[in-house]
Amino acid sequence: RAHFSAVFAGSAGIETAPHAPPILPKDREPMPLELVPDADLYGSILFQGPRYQRLGAFYGLQSDSCQFDLLAGSGEWDGGGAYIDPEVGPLLLGDPYARDALLQSAQVVMAGNICLPVAIERIEFRAAEGPRTQCFGEFQVESAETSRSDEHVGMVIAFDADGRWVERLRGYRVRALDRRAS
């Protein structure tokens, strides 16, 4: 069985979704929560190393959703939509570390469990209208009604500084492997 499979649509790069209905971030609180990801999440709830630690301030955290700043990395975006990582070079599909942080957001919502991603139904990209130096993310559980009681399905969306979605992961399925010790 394949570990990974995908279908890429597009001719000259990544197919964008120009006719997709607009998705707007939920109204977020103006002040962030008193949650410091470096101290409160990474190391105790999240295990990712420094390059992957891109979750910033949280503005909402409920049992089925969260809203957060997505921190920019040390790379840059070129004019053609590729992410240039200073250690790796150009990456056509964007910043993998920021994408990983989008995936991490589900673990924050389900902090009582140790969870891992098991599937993503669809990843959609939208052409950026400028550098993605400031992004905002949102994770929303869509369903806990799966064939397995230890799985949840959600959607994660990254918005640019102007509130336009630039990336969304639909049908993001996470599985609880174990309960976290209290």
C-alpha positions in Angstrom: 0.0 0.0 0.0 1.3 3.4 -0.9 2.5 5.6 1.9 1.7 8.7 -0.1 -0.3 9.4 -3.3 -1.4 12.6 -4.9 -2.9 14.1 -8.0 -1.5 17.5 -9.1 -3.7 19.6 -11.3 -2.2 22.4 -13.3 -0.1 23.2 -16.3 2.4 25.9 -15.5 2.8 25.4 -11.8 0.2 24.9 -9.1 -3.4 25.1 -10.0 -5.1 27.8 -7.9 -8.7 27.9 -7.0 -9.9 31.3 -8.4 -13.6 30.4 -8.4 -13.7 28.9 -5.0 -16.2 30.5 -2.7 -14.6 32.9 -0.3 -13.7 31.6 3.1 -13.2 34.2 5.7 -11.6 33.7 9.1 -13.9 33.7 12.1 -13.9 37.0 14.0 -10.9 36.7 16.2 -10.4 38.2 19.5 -8.2 41.3 19.3 -6.0 40.2 22.2 -4.1 36.9 22.2 -4.6 34.3 24.9 -2.1 33.9 27.7 -0.6 30.9 25.9 3.1 31.0 25.0 3.7 28.2 22.4 7.5 28.1 23.1 6.9 27.5 26.8 3.4 26.0 26.9 3.2 23.8 23.8 6.6 22.8 22.3 8.2 20.1 24.4 5.1 19.2 26.4 2.3 18.8 23.9 4.1 19.3 20.6 7.4 17.5 19.8 8.6 19.4 16.7 12.1 20.8 16.5 13.0 24.5 16.1 12.6 24.7 12.2 9.0 23.4 12.6 8.0 25.6 15.6 5.8 28.1 13.6 2.7 28.4 15.9 2.5 31.9 17.3 0.0 33.7 19.4 -3.4 31.9 19.9 -6.6 34.0 19.7 -9.1 31.3 20.3 -8.9 27.7 21.7 -12.0 25.6 22.1 -12.5 21.9 22.2 -13.3 21.8 18.5 -11.3 24.8 17.0 -8.4 27.2 17.4 -7.1 30.4 15.8 -3.5 31.2 15.8 -0.7 33.2 14.1 1.4 31.3 11.7 5.0 32.5 12.0 7.1 33.2 8.9 10.3 31.2 8.5 13.8 32.4 7.5 13.0 31.7 3.8 11.6 34.0 1.2 9.0 33.7 -1.5 10.1 34.3 -5.1 7.9 36.0 -7.7 6.8 32.7 -9.1 5.3 31.2 -6.0 8.1 29.0 -4.9 9.5 29.2 -1.3 13.2 29.6 -1.1 14.6 27.9 2.0 18.1 29.1 2.9 19.3 25.6 3.7 17.4 23.6 1.1 16.8 25.9 -1.9 13.5 26.4 -3.9 10.5 24.4 -2.8 7.7 24.5 -5.4 4.9 23.4 -3.0 5.6 26.1 -0.4 7.0 26.3 3.1 6.9 22.7 4.5 7.6 24.0 8.0 4.6 26.3 8.0 2.4 23.5 6.6 3.6 21.3 9.4 2.5 24.0 11.9 -1.0 23.9 10.3 -1.1 20.2 11.0 0.2 20.7 14.6 -2.9 22.9 15.3 -5.1 19.8 15.6 -2.9 18.4 18.4 -3.4 21.7 20.3 -7.1 21.3 20.2 -7.0 17.6 21.2 -4.2 18.1 23.8 -5.6 15.4 26.0 -4.6 12.8 23.4 -1.4 12.1 21.6 -2.5 12.4 17.9 -0.9 12.0 14.5 -2.2 12.9 11.1 -3.3 9.9 9.0 -4.8 11.5 5.9 -5.6 14.7 4.1 -8.3 14.5 1.5 -7.3 17.6 -0.4 -4.8 20.4 -0.2 -5.6 23.6 -2.0 -3.2 26.5 -2.7 -4.1 30.0 -3.8 -1.6 32.3 -5.5 -0.2 34.8 -3.0 -0.7 38.4 -3.7 2.6 39.4 -2.1 5.0 37.8 0.4 3.5 35.5 3.0 5.4 37.0 5.9 2.3 37.3 8.2 -0.3 34.5 8.2 -3.2 33.5 10.4 -4.4 29.9 10.8 -7.6 28.3 11.8 -8.4 24.6 12.6 -12.0 23.5 12.9 -13.1 19.9 13.7 -15.7 19.0 11.1 -16.6 15.6 12.4 -15.8 13.1 15.1 -18.2 10.7 13.3 -15.8 8.4 11.6 -15.6 4.7 11.4 -13.2 4.9 14.3 -14.0 6.6 17.6 -10.3 7.6 18.0 -10.3 9.8 14.8 -11.4 13.3 14.1 -11.8 15.0 10.7 -11.2 18.7 10.3 -10.2 21.5 8.0 -7.1 23.8 8.5 -6.9 27.1 6.6 -4.1 29.6 6.4 -5.0 33.2 5.7 -2.8 36.0 4.5 -2.5 39.4 6.3 -5.5 40.7 4.4 -7.8 37.8 5.4 -7.6 35.9 2.0 -7.1 32.2 2.3 -3.8 31.0 0.8 -3.9 27.4 1.7 -6.5 25.0 3.0 -6.3 21.3 4.0 -9.7 19.6 3.7 -10.6 16.3 5.2 -7.6 16.4 7.5 -7.9 13.2 9.6 -6.0 12.8 12.9 -5.9 9.7 15.0 -5.5 9.6 18.8 -2.8 7.0 19.5 -2.9 7.3 23.3 -4.2 9.4 26.1 -1.8 12.0 27.5 -0.7 11.4 31.1 -2.1 14.1 33.3 
